[in-house]
Structure formats: structure tokens, C-alpha cells
């Protein structure tokens, strides 16, 4: 089914070449071969089933996941809880719907070879065969669980910083397997003796500690054991009889025992620890908080007490206690406002003493808890990281980048060093780490071709590890920076296929699909089936329930498709919805965009130069691009054409003064025509590329207002566009329209200029590096500059 869907989609995938059918043919051949073997060997049916699961979960060739996927190493039951939690967040990542089982088609040979020793073995006694099959099934099950965690979780251990100092052993729960295990016979003896136990706190504590040393598979079975349930019941009954150290030991034992987060024993422990908290020490409070985190139990009341206690005893915090506290704050996803100032001062106090892994943990805690941090503190952290980046793990470095992105910090030394250090690490970095690195560059508008090329080269072999969020962020980042890598077809086709595979997730996370499609639109790629899905009424209703404001993204996508995909036959935004979005965007522009000083100054000068407000219109020609244009119209002979009669100032002027726009008056207004003006009068005009002046090859100018046969729903109304009339769209840009420190336009603004040209406008750039310095110069210099921009010699020459 998956193969059929992919083949069907290919013809409608703009700018993406058809997928190769070699792998699909090979997969079908292997699949039919396995079916034939099952029919010939009925006894091997079970093995064949396990084979299918293994094929699905095999990793791409040469891809090594160098991390511990579980944040807390627990017994099998505990790991299953961890997987379930993360899979629910990823919306079905751990199961596949129709059309999503791609791995079996990609890796049939490797999987077949892995199982061939079992199929080709010599005959054995039946008991031996059953035992071997049982062991094999268990191994495959464990491998599948591990691979699922690696594929869909892809998280490194956030507690690695605790290995850097011995002090953390008293602040954190050691979830490693016990060095000395308890035999199953001893465990059974303890469970049988629970019935006659009188509930002595010391005996109950010892029972929990001993059972926590059982082998992992035996611990997993305790949840359904009546003896263990009786033990927990005795502990709940005697909860207030335990000393605080004994109660902490019982809670620590619950971690390897994988006690469910909602278990009555944990309910009783939480209530008791909240009651005793003010009589405990900070070390004990942090240890208990770490146990709750390992047990994946939300304890907001306990954390509130912990943060209040820490606030009162802040001066007593040691460096490890401070880092552990920030880790707990991050994992609890909440930031105590009254601690913000103290956190910043403590970071500055110990900045040089932190290990690099601790710096990463601090940044991750601040990021997860959405804690604000001053630019000064973040810059100090970035200063140190930029000097020692070579010695920092990729995981800790990515955590620093998250906070750098959150604070919008433009730290040039760090970004330059990152561009040198990170490309060689990309192949060994997990997919979420690569995503955060890429997103940092796009969020900070920082273009580094070496980094983006390394990401693009590594991604196709790992694309099956992408969540819908990851695929969307990759597409957005590359589109935002307007970069198409050398392997662009492989890169984009693999990500678009992954979007199809994750289509079932977008009903719950609609923002991811819109993010991905906008990133594709920036680089002129429009996968029509996905666009049709995104513009359906039922999907639009899903966006209403999102925690994000998605109207502007829907608007940009819908109108871009109208302009750039004239043959598109799928769903579209309704006219009523477009009108609603236009009014919202226009209202925002009137408050925030049209009133910017550089735009107001340009508008005023153009009005004076051309003859009045009726010759210039400050508005959004394309409201879905959310930036302003100064529109000017020129007749075939180069004279300005009045058109902005809806402007209240222009209307009032014409009504009150009765000005008649004669040829003589226009000649007087245009004394000193543009072709007599030299670019050297401004000084830096010669450095502007031709396309920035709007006279690039292929740009419609005088006499070429619209390409032959061009049609669009967004085309101006018939009769409004005069013959051989030129419509100029002057772009008064600012730094936010370009990549950091460069003249490279961002994807949204490339899209806008492309669509203006498709509609017949001549795009004239008034870039900030020219216009902003002129704002401080004389009025005559500014007028001279704008005069040259409007009456560009190239335009007049082409008109002639």
C-alpha cells in the first residue's frame, strides 16, 4: 500500500524528481520470497513474524546512535513506561499507520542475513528448538523496544553532568543495575513472608531494598504479584512510622522496581514528604525530587515547597546543589519567578568553576522551564563556550544553543566557532540534536553553508528517525535561510516522504504541517497533496484548537499557492477567510509597520518628489507576506501616474485645491530627470547588485508589465492596469529581512519578491545599508537617491 501511495504522489510533487523504483521492486521480491518460505515451512511462522519487526526497526547503514536513549536506566517495566510516555508526546511515533512502514522496503537483505543462521541450522531436539525460539523472540522484543526508543526518542542522558563530581551521588538517584543481584528464590521467600509480617518499619524497608536487587525480568513481574501488593499495603499503613532516611530509601527502591507513577504507595509517600519537607535538609529534598523525576511522577506541590525552601536557604547552596536544582526546575517545566535574580547572580558567581557539562545542564534547565535570562548572563556563558567548544560534548553544546536561540543572542564568536567545530560531528549526532543545531541557525538568521551542507548530506539516511516536528523544523530552517543544498532533490524528497508517513500526526499538531509547507514554499516547492490536506476545512478547524496562532501561516500558504501554482486543483481558502485574515494583517500593519521611521520618511519624500500623496501608496500589495510596499506607477513615457485617490490626504487635496495634472505641470515636477543623475551622488549605489535595483534579467519593466498569457487570481482588476504602465514596488527593507551580517534575503522576503514579479511588478530595492545612513543626511541627498531609484536609467532605456 505504501508503495502505491508514493508512486501516485510523485507526479504532483513540484520540483521533486520521481522516486526510484529499484528499492520498491527489491522489497516486493523479498516480501514474496518470505511469504513463500512461510508457506513451505509452517513451523517458521513465528520466526517470520519476528523478522518483519526486526526489518522495520533496523537503522540505516553506517548510522550509529551514540547515546543512552533512556533518560533514566530502569528495569524493563520502567523502560516501557518511559517509552509509552515519549510515544504519547510524539503522537503515535511508536506505531505505524497505513503507508508508513518504509523500513522493510529499505533493508530487506540485511534483515534476511541476520536471520539466516537460524533458518539454516541443522535439526535439533524439539525442546532445544522451542528454547532457542523463545530466547530469540525475547531478544527480538528487547531489540525492538530499544530501537523504538532510539528511533522516536533519540534523547541523550540529561544526567551526564552528574558524573563529573562525586557530590552528585548524594543528590541523585542511582538507577544503574545493582552490582549484587538477589536470587529469584530469595525474592520468592521475601514475598511469601510478607503475609506474616507485623509491619515493622525496618523490616519493610529491608524488603524493598532487597527486592530492588532482583534481576530485571523478575522485577518486571512484581507488579502483578500479590505478595508485593501486600508489602506496599503494609508500607502505606505504616507510612508515618518510617524515619525520613528510611522513607527515602523506600522511594529510591521504587525506581528500579518500576512502581507505576499512580501507585497508592507513591501517593502516600508524596503526601508524607510534603508534610516533612520543612524538617528535611536541602540535600534530602533534592534527592527526593530526583526520585520523583526517575519515577516520572508529577509532584507540583512538593516542588513548590522545595523552591520555597531553596529560596530561604539560597546562601547555603553548594555548586552541585545549584546545578541539581536547575536540573529539577527544568524537568518540572516550571520556573519560580522569585528565584530568577538569584539564579543569574549564582551563574555569574560560579561561571568559571562549572564544568562544560554543567553549563549545558544549566542552559537546558533554563530552556525547559522557559526561564528568562538577561543578555549579559547569556553572553558570558557564550563567551566561555566559544573558547572551549572543542572540549564540550555535542549534547551539552546543543543545550547551550537552545538557550542562545531562546534569548535571541547574536554571539558572533560562538557561531563562527560552531561553524568550524560542528560539521564533522553531524554524522554522529542524533536527529533531534541536528534539528536543534539547524533551528538555531535559522532562528538567529545566521547563514553558514558548511553547516547546512553537512546537515543536508547526513539527513536522508536518518530521515526515518524524524518526528513530524523534526521534519518540519528542517524544512523551515532551510527555507527560511533560502538555501538549497547540493543534494537538494534527495534532501527534499526524503523529507516530503516523511511528511506523508507522519500525516496522521498533523491532526493533533497542525502547526508542524504548516511550518513544513511554508519552508517548502520559500524555496518554490509545493507538494500538492499535502497542500490539499492542509487547506481542507476540517484541517483548518484543527488549527483553531492549536495553542499557536496559525491564521497567518494558513494565509501565506493559501495565497502563495494561488499565485505560484496556477494549475493547482485542490482545496483553497474561502474568500471570506482570506478577507478576515487580510483585515487582521492590515490592522497590525497600520499599528506596527507603516509607522516605522524609515518607511514614513521614504513615503513623505516620494510624495513631495512626485507631486503629492496620490502618486504613492504605502500599503501591502501582498498582505500574506506581512511587509509593506511603496507603490509607484509610471506611464510609458516615464511620467508618474496618480492612482491613490482613496488616501484621505490625496482626496482632500484634489477636492480643495482643484489641481489639474497637466503635461506642463508634470514637466515642472520632473525637472532634472533621472537619466541626468549619477549614482556617484549617493556614493554607494555602484555596490548594489542589479537585481536589487529591480532591473534583473527577466524582471518585467516598461512595456512588459505582465508576461504573455500570465493569469492569477491575485491579478489587479481589469481596467486598472493601463497599457505599458509600470508598477513599481519599492522595498524599504531592514536588517530583519536579511541573514545576519549579510545581504542575503530570508526565505519569506524572497517569496514576496518572486510573487510580486509574477504579478507584473518591478521590484525596486531600497536596502537598509543604503537608506539608513541617508536618513542622517540632507534632504536633497535623500531626494536625489529616491529620484534615481524611481527613475532608474535602465527602466527609461528599456522604455525607449
N, C-alpha and C positions, 0 to 999 in steps of 0.2 A: 504493500500500500504506500509506503514511504517513497519508493522509487517512482511510482506513478505520479504522485503529487509533485515531486521535484521536477520531473520531466514536463509536466503540464505547466509549471510556473515559468520555466525558462523563457518562452517566447515573450512574456510580458515584463521581463526584468530589464529595465532600461540600462544600457551601457554595461551589462554583465554578460559575458560570453556563456554559451551553453555549457553545462557541466559534462564532463567526460563520462561516458557510459561503460568504460572498461571495468571500473571497480564494481559497478552495479551488475554487469554480466558475470563477473567472477563470483560475486556474492550469491547470485541466483544459482550458479553452478554448484557452489559449496553447499547451499541450502538444500538443493535437490539431492545432492550426494549424501548429506546427513539423513534426510528422510528415507532414502533407500536403505542405508545401514540400519536404521531403526526397524524397518520392515523385515530385513533379513535377520536381525538379531533382537528379538523382543526383549530379551533379558537385559539389554543395554539401554533400555528406555530411560531409566533414571540417570544414568551417566550422561546420556544425550541432553537431558534437561539441564543438568549442571553445566554442561558445556556451553549451552546457549547463554546462561547467565554470565559465565566467565568471558565469553566473547564480547558481550555487551560492556563489560566493565574494564577490559584491558585498556591500558593507557597507550597513547600514540608512541611510535618508535622514538627512541632517544630522549623521551621526556621523563625526567626524574623529579619526583616531588620531595624536596629536601626539607621536610619539616614534620613536626608531630601534629597530625591533624586534629587530635582531641585536645581541647584546652586543659582538660584535667583527666589524667590517665586513671580509669576506673576499671572495675570488673566488667564482664561482658554486658551485664544488665545495665550498668551505669552508662556504658558506651552507647547502648541502644537508646537510652533516654536522651543522650546528647545528640545523637543523630536525628531523633524524632523532633527535637526542639529546632534544630537548624533547618531541617527539611520543611517544617511548617512555616518558617520565616521565608524560605525560598520558594514557597508555593508550588509544592509538587516536584521539586527537583529530584527526589529520590524515587519517583516513579515516572514511567513514560506513557504518554498517551499515543493515540494513533499517529503514525508518521514520524515518531521521534526516535525510534530505535535505529540509529545510524551506525553505531559501533559494529554490530555484527557484519555489516557490509564492508566495513573498512579493514577489519583484521581477521578474516576467516582462517588464513593459513597459519598464523602464529598460534591461534587457539587450537587448531587441529593438531599441530605438532605437540602442543603441551599435553594433550590427552592420549596421544598415540601409544606411549608405553603401557597404559592400562588396557587399551583395546587389543594390543598385540601380545599381551603376556601369555605364557603357557598356562594350560589348565591347572587349576588349584582346587583343593577341597572346598566344598560349599561354604563351610564355616569361615574359612580363610577369605573367600571372596566377599562374603557378607561383611566381615570385619573391615576388609580393605575399602569396600564401597562406603561403609559407614564413616570411616576415617576421612576418605576422600570428600564425601559430602560435607562433613564438618569443616574441613579445610577450605572448601569452596565457599561455604557460607561465611566463614570468618573473612576470607579474602574479599568476598562481595561487600560485606559490611565495611571493611577497611577502604576498599576502592570507592564506595559511595561517599564515605566521609571525605576522602581526598578529592573526589570529583566535584562534590557540591558544597563542601565546607571550605576546603583549601585555606584553612587558617593555621597560622603558626602559633606556637605556645606563647600566650601573652605573659606567662610567668617566668620566662627565661631570665629576667633580670634578677630573680631571687637566687639564682645560682652564683651570683657574683660576690655575695657576702654571707658569712656564716650566721649573722644575726637574723636572717630571714627564717631560719629553721624554727624559731620560737614564735614567729608571727604568721606562719602559713601552714596549711595542712599538707603534709607529705602524702601524696596519693600514689606513690610508687608501690609496686608489689612488695609484700613483706619478704625479708631475707629468709626467715624460717617459717615455713608453712605448717599449718595444723593438719593432721591426717583426717581423712573423712570419718574414720572410726571414732576419733576423739570428738569431732564435731557432733556426730550422732549421739554420743554419750552425754554431751552437754545438753542437747535438745531434749533428751529423754528425762534428764534430771530436773528440768525446769518446772515440771508439774509439781514436784515436791518441794520446790524452793520456797522459803519463807519471806523472800523479798529483801534480804539483807543488801544494802546499797553496794557494799564492797564486792559481794559475790556477783551481783548483777553486772557491775562494771567489768569484772574479770571475764564474765561470759561474753560480753560484747567484744572485748578486746581479743579474746581467743578466737571467736567466730570470724572476726575480720581478717584472720590469718589463714582461713581456709583457701584452697585453690579456687581460682576464678570461676570455674564451671560449677563448683559446689555452692559458692556464694550466690550465684545467679538463681539457684533453685530454692534459696531460703525464703523468698517472698511468699511462696505458697505452702511453706512448712508450718504445721500447727504449733510445733514447739517454739519456733521463732516468734510467731504471733503472740504466744503466751508470754515469752520473755519481754517483748515490747509492752504488753499489757501490765506486767509487773513493774516495769520501769516507769510507766506513766503514773501508776498508783503511788509509787514512792518518789516521785519527781522532786519533792521539796526536802527529802531526806538526804539527797546527794550533796556532797560538798561541791563547791564551784569547780575545783580541778577535776573531780570525778565526773561531773556533768560534761565538762569539756572533753574528757576522754571518750565518753559515750558518743558525743556528737562527732568527734573525729572518726570513731569506729564506724559510724553510719555512712561515711563516704565510700570506703571500699566495699561495704555491704550493700551499696546502691539502694538505700532506703528511698522509696518514692517521695517526691517533694511534698505531697499532700498527706503523708502518713500521720496518723494521730500522735505517734511518738515525737515527730518533729514539731507538730502543733504545740505539744506540751513543753518541749524544750524552748521554743521561741518565747512563749509566754513567761517561762521561768527566767530566761536570760534577760528579758526586758525588765522583769521585776528586780533582778540583782545587779543590773548594769552599773548603777552608780556606786556600788560597793566593789567593783572589779577594777583591775588596773588596765591601762591602755594597751599593754601587750596582750592581755587576755581578750579584751574587746576586739582587737584586730584579728586575733586568731579565730575567734568565733565567727566574725564576719567573713573570713576566708572560707571557713567550713560551709557557711550558708551558700557562698558562691559555688563551691565544689558540688554541693547538693542541688544546685540550680533552683533554689528556693528564693522567692522574692520576700524580703523582710523590711519593708519601708519603715515600720515603727522602730525596729531595732537600729536601723541605720540613722534615723533621726537622733536617737539617744547617743549613738557613737559620735556623730558630728558635733552635737552639743558638748559632749564630754571633751572631745579634742579641742574645741574652741576655748574651753575653760582652762585646759592644761597645755595650751599650744607651746609655751616656752619649754616644756618638758620633752617635746618630741625629738627623738633622735633622727638622724638622716634616714636610716632604713624604715623607721616608723612612718616618716613623712611620705616616702615613696609608696609604701604599702597602703597608706591611707588614700593617696591619689589613685592607686590602682582600684581600691574598693569603690571610691567615688565614681570612677569610670564604669566599672562593671555594674554599678547600681543605676547608671544612666540618670543621675540627678546631681545637681551642683548646689551646695549650700551657699547662698548669697553672702552670708556673713563671714565666710572663710576666704572670699576672693582676694582681698587685700593681703591677708596673712600668707596665702599660698604664693602670691607673687614675690613678697619680701623674702620668703624662705627659699624660693628658687634662686633668687639672686645671691642669697647668703651662701648657699652650698653649690653654686653653679660649677665651680672648678673641681669640686670633690665628687660630684656624681660620676658614675661610670657611664659610658655611652649607652649601654642597655637601659640604665635607669633613666637617662634623658628620654629615650624612646618610650619607656613606660609612662613617664610624666606626661609627655605630649599625647599619648593615647588616652590616658585618663581624662585629660582636659577635653580632648576631642569628643570622646564618647558621652561625656556629661554635658556637652555643649557649654562649656565654661569659657567665658570671655577672658582674654588675657591682653595686657597692654602691648602696644607695638614695641615699646622699649624692651620688655622682657623677652618677647619672641625674637627680636633682633639679636639680643645677647645669646640666646640659645643657638640661633642660626650661625652666629659668629664662631662659636666653638665647634659646631658640627662641620662647618665648611673647612676648618683646619684639620679635623681628624676623621674625615669621612672614610678614608681608606680602611680604618680600623673598626668601622661600625658595621654591624650586621645589616643586611638588606631589610630585615623585618623592622629593626629599630629605626632605620633611616626612613622607611615608608611612614612610620608613625609620626616622625618629625614633619614630613611633607604634608600629612593630613592637617596638622595644626598650622603649618605655613599657609596652606590653602584657606583654612578657616579664617585666619586673621588677615588674609589678602596682603601678605608681606612680600614686597618685591626686593628680595635679597639677592642681588646680582652675583656676589662671590659664591654663594651656595649653589645657585643654579648653574653657574659655569663649571664648578667642580663636579656637580651632579652629572652634567653632560659628559664629563671625562670618565667618571667612575662607574656610572650605571649601565651603559650599553653592554659591556662584557658580562654583566651579571644577569641580564634579561633572560637568557635561555634557562637559567637555573632558578628563576623566581616564579612563585606560584601565580596563578592567573589573577587573583584579587590584588596581589602586590603590584603586578604590571598595570592593572587598571588604575590603581591609585596614583602610580607614577605618571601615567598618561594624563589622568584627570588633573593633576597638579599643573602640568604644563598648559593645558587648555584653560583652566580656571584663572591662571595668572597671565594668560595671553603670551606665554613665553614660547617662542618657536626655536626648536633645536632639531635639525634634520637628522643628525646622527642617532639621537634617542628614538625619534619616531620611526626611523627606518629599522632600527633593531627591534622595536615592538612589532612592527608590521611583519618582519621576517619570521619572528617567533610565534606569532599568534595563530596562523592557520593550523599548525599541528596540535595546538592546545584548545582549539575553539570549542570542542565538546565539553570542556570544563567550565565554560562561561555560563553564569546565570543570566537571566534576561537583563538584569541590571548591568552586568559587566559588558555584555554585547552592546547595550545602548550607550554606555559611557564611552566605549571605544569609538563607536561611530560618531558620537557627538564631538569628542575631542579632536579627531582627525578632521571632521567637517568644520569645526569652529576655527581651527588653525589653517583651514583651506589647504590641506596637504594630501596629495595622492601619492602613495609610496611607489617604489619601483615595481613591486608585485601587486599593484592595485587590484587587478582583476581577481587574483586568488584571495587577497585580503578581504575585499568587499563581498565576493560571492560566498565565502565561508561564513562571514558574519550574518549575511542575509539568510542563508540556510539555517543558521542557529536561531534567528528570529522566528522563522517558520516552525522550528522544533519547539520553541517556547511559547507558541501562540496562546496556549491555554492559560499562561500566567498573566496575560495582559488584562484580563477582566478584573483581576484584583489589583494589578499595578499598571494602570493605563499610562501613567507618566513615562514608564520605560519605553513603550512603543512610540509615543510621540517624540521623545528625546532621540531615539534611533532614527526615525524617519526625517526629522529636521536635520540631523547630522548628514544624512544621505542627500537631502535636498540641497544643502550648501554646496556639495560637490557634483550637482547635476545628476543625481541618481534617484529614480522614482520607481521602486518596486510596486507595481500597480495593485497586486492582490493584497499586499499589506496596507496600502493606502486605502483601498476599498473597505477593508476591515475597520480601519481607524476612523473613517468618515461615516460609518453607518450610525443610524440613530441610536441603536442600543449601546454602541460603544461610547457615543457622546454622552449618553446618560450615565455611563460608568464614570466618566471624567468628573461629573458633578459631585460624586461622592469622594473624590480624592482629597487628600489633605493639602495638595498643591493647587495653585491657580493655573489651570491648563487651557483657559479660553484663548489666550494669546498664541499658544502653540498650535492649537487647532486652526485658528485664523490664518497664521502664517503658512501652515501646511496646505490648507484648503485653497487659498488664493494662489499659492505658488503652483499648485497642480493646474489651476485654470490657465495660468499664463504660459507655463513651460510644457504642458502635456496636452496639446490640442486634440489628440486622438483618444484621450482617456475617456472611458465609458462607464466608470464605476460610480460609487456613491460620491455625493458632493454636499457641502454645507448648504443649508437652505438660505435663501435671500434674507429672511427675517433674522437668522442667526448672524449672518455677515453684517447686517445693518446694526445689530446690537453690539457686536464686537467693535465695529468701526466707531460707534459713539463712545464706547468706553476708552478706546485708544486715543481718540481725538480729545476727549476731556483731559486725559493725562498729558497729552502733548501741549495743550494750552496752558497747563499749570507748570510743566517741568521743562519742555523742550523749546517752544517758540520764544520763551523769555530769556534764553541764555544770552549773555552779553555779546558773544561773537556773532550770533545769528541776528540779534536786534541791530547791531552796528552795520552788518552787511546789508540787511534789508533797508535800513534808513538811507544808506549811501546809494544803493541801487535806485531807490525811488527818486532821490534828488538827481541822479545822473541821467535817468531815462525819462523823467518828466512827470512823475507822480506815482502814487500807490497803485493806480490801475495798470501799471506796467510790470508789477512784481507781485507774486503771491507767495507768502510764507505758509506752506501747508505740507501735508504728507501726500504725495502723489500715490504712493503705495502704503496705505495705513498699516498693512500687515507686517511691514518691515520696521515700524515703530521709530522712524527717524525723519527729520524734516527735510524739505527741499525748498529752494528758492527758484520758482518757475519764472522764466522769462521767454517771451515769444518774439521772433524776428520774422519779418516779411522776406520775400525773395531777394529784395534789394538791400537787405541788412538793416532796415529800419525797425525799431521796436514797435510791437503791436499791442495796443491796450486790450485787456481782457478781464481784469479783476474788478468788475463793476459791483460785485457783491460785497467788497470790502467797504465798511461804513464810511471810512475816511475818503476813499475814492469816490463813492457815490455822492457824498456831501459836497466834495469839491466841484464835481461836474455840475451838480444841481445849482449850487450857489453862485459859482463863478461863470458858468456857461462857457467853458473853454472849448474852442474849436480846434481840433488837431489837424491843422493844415500842413501841406508839404513844407511851406516856408518855416513854420514853427518847428517842425521836426528837424529841419536842416540847422536851425539855430541851436537846438538842443544837442545836436550831434557834432558840433564844431570840434575839430581835432579828432578825426575818425581813427579807428583802431589801427589801420594799416600804417599810419604815420608815427605810431608809438613803439618804442623799442623795449624789449624785455629787460634790457640792462637798467632801465629806470627803477625797477624793483630790486634788482641785484641778484636774486636767486632763481629767477624764472627759468634760466637756462638749465637748471638742475632737475626740473620737473620732467618725468618721462612723458612721452607723447600721449599715452593712454590716460594719464591723469588730467590732461587738458581737454579730454573728450574728443580728440581727433585721431584716435587709433584706427588702424585698418579695420574696415567693416562697420564702423560706427556710422549710423545714418546722420547725414548733415543736410545742408541746404539742398532742396530738391529731392532728398531721399528720406523723407520723414518716416515712411513705413516701407519695409521690404515688400517686394512684389508678392501679392497674394496673402500677406500676413493677416491673420484674423485672431481675435482674442475677445473673451467675454469682458475683459477689463479695458477694452479699447474705448477711447473717447467717443462720445455720441456723434453720430453722423451730422455733418454740417458745422461742427465746431472747429474742425481742423481745416484751415484754409489751404488752398493749393500752394505747394512749395514753401509752406510755413515751417519754420524750425522752432521746435520747443526745447529750450534748454532746461536742464535740471541741475542747478548749481548745488554742489555738496559741500556745505560748511562743516568739515569733519573736526573731530577732536581725538585725543590720544586713545580713548576707549574704542575707537573704530579700527585700531591697528594692533598688530602684535607688539609686544613690549620692546621699546627701543628700536623700532624698525618702521619701514614704510610698507609693510605687508598687511593688506586689508584682512580683517577677520571674515569668516565664512558668511555670516549674515549680511554683511555690507557688500561682499562680492555678489551674493544672491540678488541684493537690491539693484546694484548697477547693471547686472545681467538682465534683469527683468525690465528695467527702465529702457534699455536698449531694444529689447524685444518689442516694446510698445512704441518704439519710434522716437524716444527722447535722446537728445545728445547730452551725455553726462559730462559736466564740467566740474573738475575738482578744485576746491579751494582748501587745500590741506592745511592742517594746523601749523606745520613747521614753517609755512609761509605767512599765513594770515595772522596768527597770534603775535608774532613780533611786530607786524604792521599796525596792530591796534594801538601801539605806543607811539607810532609815528604821526606825521602831519596828515591832515585831512586830504590834502592834494595827493599825497603819496598813496593813500588808500583808494581814492577815486581813480587814480591812474592805473593801479593794479586791477581793480574791478572792471575798468573800461577795457583793458586788454583781455581779460577773461571772457567777457561777454562778446566783444567784437574781435574775436580771435582771427588773426590774419589767415590762418588755414581755412576757417569757415568762409571768409569772404572770397578767398581764392577759389574754393570749390564751387561757390555760388556763381562766380564769374564764368 
